[in-house]
Amino acid sequence: MKIIRFFYTILFFALCLNGNSQTHANRCGTVEYTNYKISKNPSLRQTMDSIEAFTTNFVKVNKNFQSKTTIYIPVVVHVLYNLPSQNISTAQIVSQIDVLNEDYRRLNADTLSTPAFFKNLAADCQIEFCFAKQDPQGNFTNGITRTQTTKTVFDMALDDAKFTSQGGHDIWNRDKYLNLWVVPSIKDGTTTDILGYSQFPGDAASTDGVVIQYRNFGRIGNLDPYYNLGRTATHEVGHWLNLYHIWGDDGSGCWGSDYVDDTPNQADENYGCPQYPAPSCSNTSDMYSNYMDYSDDSCMNIFSIGQKTRMMATLTGTRNSLLSSAGCLTNGIENYETELGLKIYPNPANNLITVSLFTSNAFTISIFSMLGEKVLSKKIADKKEINIDCSDFSQGIYFVEIETALSHIYKKLQIIK
């Protein structure tokens, strides 16, 4: 929805969420976080208004913008854990990157659930996310850091997850990476169990990124039953790319704005899984399946064309340094998986798989279930080919991790019984 008067930008940050009674969790802390940051640094409002002016002009000139190429954003995931159970598996982390790529490319399996009234507004955002393969020093990385911390809760106002000195992990250069922090729990004052929060473009370089509670990250593992498909990250990365909540955070007033023309004017956030039509503010229906609403993960499935154009404005403007980042490229081993000659077959498999390499290599193979449980781990010494007995595996999808001295490689494996 778009309200012409630009001063609503200021009013957006002056209001707190007070709409529908929340039935599940504190879905997003980004508005409160941004309000707090502006209260501590009033000049941030002017910076964000300048970014909004650039975005408004970009949208005006580039309606229905189509990128000439897919935009790739390098991602580093900083896992902060107090208990071993919070040190989420690599398979769970991989599942989250998969979700981001599906949702931002309109490849998600639940596109069929988008109400017919909105389907012509659905966008392939032409944005993909890849694990960083170079760290800030140019060394090889798998794009994941792991830090055991004494903290059980991280404070949104302090941004302590983003600083090693405060029990978190220092940011990697925000001009080259999207930083995601996965934490045990998030609080804001007396409010606890916040699912995630994000920093809008234009704020401090030392705190730029997204923080998410570990039980809402990815789609496998020990997850919250309502927020178990990785859509918390899809939502928060939307904020990071300068998308606002679809209802405009106006406290049910029907006057707030997300500055997007093709999202309906909407009174408030939606929870649970509404059924079409779900009207408010004299619209035909809220776009409750939009990733920037608060519906359950299973009911989110769409970015609009207008939202895509805003994100493209961000990647052309404030975050344009990411377009030239080499974070997704390995240093001298860009085609390492090809050079390694990794093959896993048959796939789908029944009782036996073969792992084959071009040349003899020492490596470790680990296999994880969809729940993140490690079902197999073996160290292999200088072999070109090994057979793995899968007869005890249940039917389903598994993640295979191959770790060598130079790389981590991840493959999906389907077992059919």
N, C-alpha and C positions, 0 to 999 in steps of 0.2 A: 504494500500500500504506500502511496506517496502523498504527503500533505505538502503543499507548495511552500508554506512559510518556513524559512530555514532556521528561525530562532528556536524551533522545537528541538534542534540538536542539543541546546543548552538544557531545555526542560527534561530531555531524556535522561540526562545525568543527575538531575535534581530529584528524581523519583526512585523509590524502591519498589520492588515487586510486592503487590498486595492483592492479587487477583484470586483466582479459584483456590479453594483450600487444597493444599498439597496432600496427596494421598499416599505417595510412595517415598519421595526423597527430595532433598534440595538439589534439583537438577543441574543448576548452573549458578556460579557465583560471580560471573563476569561483570554484571552491572554494579554490584556492590563493590567489587574490586576496583573498577574504573572510577566510581564515585570517590572512593578513598584516595586513589592516586591523584585525582584532581584536587581534592581538599588539601593534600600535602604539596602539590605543585600546580597552582592555578594556571600557569602558562601552558600546561598540557592541553587545556581546553582550546586555546588558540591554535595550537599545533594540529589538533584533531579537526577543528573547523576548517583549517587550510587544506587538510587532506580531503575533507568532505567537499570543499569547493572544487578541487581538482577532479574528484570522482564524479561530481554532478556534471561537470563539463565533458568528461570522458564519455559518460553514459549518453549525454545529449548528442555527441558527435558519432558515437559507435553503437547505435541500437543493434541488438542481436549480434554482438561482436563474435566473430569466429577467429580463433588463433590459427595461424598458418601451420603451426606444429604443436604437438603435445608438449606441455610444460612439465618438466621433471623437478621435483623438490627433494633435496637430500634431507633425510630424517635421522636424528640421533635420539634414542630412547634411554633416558637415565632412570634406572630402576633403583629406588630407595626402599630398603626393607629393614624392619626391626626383627621380625620373626621369619624363620625359613619359609613358612607358607606364603609370605608376602613377596618372596623372591621369585616372581612369576617365571614360567618356563619360556624358553626361546620360541617354542611353538605358539604360545599364547601371544607373544609380541608379534610374531609373523602374521598371525590371524588378524591383528589390528591393522597392520599395513595393507593386508588384503582387503579389508573392509573399506578403508579409505580409498583405495584404488577403484573398487567396485562402485562406491557411492559417488565419487567425483567424476566417474566416466559413464554413469548411468548403466552400469553392468550388473547392478544388484539384482538378485533373483526375484525380489519382491516388487519389481516395477509393475507387475500385473495388478498389484493392490492399489496403485494410484487411481483415485476416482477419475472416471472418464472425463468429467468436467475440466480437470486440470492437466490431462495428459499432453495436450498440445503446448503446454507451457513448460514441460519437463526438459531439462538441459543436460547434455553431456558437457561437463565443465572443462574438458580437455586438460585436466591436471592429474598427474600421477606422482606417487610418492615412492622413493627408493631408499633403502638403508644406505647410510653414508658408508663409503668404502675407504675414505681417507679421513683421518682425524685432523684437527687444526694444525698439527705439525707435519702433515703429509705422510704419516705412517698408516699402514693398513689397519683397518678396523672392520668389525662386523656391524657397526652402527648401534651397539648396545653397551652401556656402562652399568656396572652393578656396584652399589655402595651399601654396606650394612651401617645402620645408624642407630643411635640410642633413642631417637625420637619415635614416638608412636603416633603423633599427630603433628601435621604441619599447618602453620598459621598463614592464611591467605594474605592478611595485611602485612605481615613481616616478609612474605615471599621467601621464607627460610629454605624451602626446597631447592632454591636456585643458587645457594651459596655453600660451598664446601665447609667454610668456617662456622656455619650454623647447622651442620648436620645433614646438609643436602649435597648437591653436586654443581660446581660452577658451569655456567652456560658455555656452549661452543659458539663461536662467532655467528651471531644472528644474521649476518649478511650472507652466510654460506649454508646455514642449516636451519631447519625447523627443529626446535628442541621440544621434546615431550618428556615430562617428568612423571613417573608412576610412583605413587606414594601410599603408605598405609592408610592414612585418613587426612581429611582436610577440614579445618574449622575457620569460622569468621566470628570472633568474639565468642558468644555463647552458642552460636549456631554451629552444629557439627554435621558430619556425614554429608558434606557437599560433594557432589559427584565430580565436578571439575570446574576449572576457570581458565580464562585465556587473557592475553594482553593484546589490545587493539594496536594497529600500526601507529607509530609516532611516539611511543613511550620509550623508556630507558632501554639501552642496549643490553644492560647487565641482567635484565629480568624478562626478556622477550621470549615468549613461548607459551606452552600449554601444560597445565598440571591436572592429573586425573587420578582418582582413587583406584587402587589396583583391582577391586572387584567389579569395575565398570570398564575395564580395558580389554579389548579383543572380544572374541566370541567362543573361546574355549577356556576351561579352567573353572575355578570356584567363583562364580559370578552372581551378581544380584539378579533375581529372577525377572525383574522388569526391564533391566538395563544390561542385557547380556549379549547384545549383537554388535557391540563396538560403535554405536551411534553417539555415545558421549564424545568420543574423539572427533567424529564427523561434525558434530555441532560446534565444539570448541575451536577446531581448526577453521570453521566458518567465521567465527569471531576474529581469529588471527588474520584472516583474509578480508576483514572489514565488513562482515555481515552483522546486522543487528537482529535482535529477536523479532519474529514476524509480526507480533502484535504491537510493537513500538513501545513497550514498557510504560504505558500511560495509566496503569491502575484501572482498567476497564472503561476508560473515557472515550474511546473511539476517535481520538484526535491524534494519537501518537503515530510515529512513522518509522518504518525500516528503510525508507528512501528507495524503495523498489516499486516500479509501476505495476508489475503483473502479479503481485501478491495481494489478496483481498484485504480491505480494511477489516481489522479483527479486534474484538473487545479485550481479549485476555489470552493467557496461555491455556493450552489444552493438556490434560493429563489422561492417562489410561489409553484407551483405543476407541476414539469416537467413531460413529458411523455416519456416512454421508446421507443426507446433508446435515451439517452442524452449523447453522447460521448464527451470526451476530452482527451488530453494526449495520443492519440492513443489507448484508451481503447474501449471496446465494448459499455459500458455505465457507467456513474457515478452511484454510489450506492446512489442516491439522496434520497431514502426513509430511509436511515440510520439515527438513532437518533442523530448522531454526525455531521450531515450536518445542513443546515439552512432552509430547506424546511418548508412550512407551517405545522402546527400540523396535519392536515388531511392527509398529504402525508408522514408522518414518521411512520414506522412500523417495523423496524428490527435492532437488534444487530447481528453482525456476530460471528461465532465460535471463530475467532481469538480475537475479542474484549472481549468475555467472558473469554478467557484464561488470558488476561491481567488483568481483574478485579479479577479473582481468585488469580493471583499472588499478587495483592494488599492486598486481604483479608488473604492471607497466610503470607504476609510480613508486610508492614508498618501498616496496619490496623487490624492486627490479634487479637488485644485485644477485638475487637467487638465480636469475636466468643465466648468469655466467659462472655459477658455482661449479667447481670440479669435484664436489663432495661425493657424487655418485660414481666417479671414475676411480678405479684402482690405480695406484702408482706403478706403472710398468706391467701390470697384470690385468688389464681391463677385460680381457677375454679369458680370464683364468678358468672359468668353468668349461669353456670350449677346449682350452689347452689341456685341461685335466682329462677331458674325454669322458666325463661322468655319464653313465647310463644306469638306470634302474629299471629292470624289466623282469617279467611282464608287469604291466601296470594298466588296468587293475590286475591283481594277483589273487591267488587262492591260498596255497600252502607254502609257496617258496618264491623268493625273489633273488635275483642276481644283481650284484653291484659290480660294475665293470669300469675300469680306468684304462687310458691309453698305455700308461707305463706303471711300473711298480712304485707304490707310494705307501708311506706310513700314514695312517689316518684313524680317526675314531668315528664310528657310526653310532648314532643314537636315534631311536624311534619313539615318538610321542603320540599318545592318543588325542582325540579331540578334547578331552578333559584336561590335557596338559600332563597326564601321567607318563613318566618315562617307562616304556614297556621293554626296551632293549638298549643295551649299551655295550659296545665291543671295541677294543683297541686292535687294530690290524697292522701287522708289521710287513711292509714291503711286498704287497701283493697287487696283482693287476685285476683279480677277480675273486669274489667271494659269494657264497650262497648263504642266504638267511632263511631259517625255518620260521614261517609265519603260521604254522598250523594251530597254534594256541591263540592267535589273535582273533578277536571278535570282528564281525563284519562292520565296516565303516571307513572313515577317512583318518589317515595318520600323517604325521609330518616326519620326514627323514632328514636328519642333520648329518652332514659330512664335514668333519673338522680336520684340516691339514695344518701344516706349519704356516701356510700363507693365507688360508681362507676358511670361512664358514659358508657352506652351500646348503640350501634348504630345498627339498622337493616334497610334493604331495604324493601320497601313496593311497590307493584305494584297495581295500580287501573285500572280496566278495565270497560268500560261503554258499 
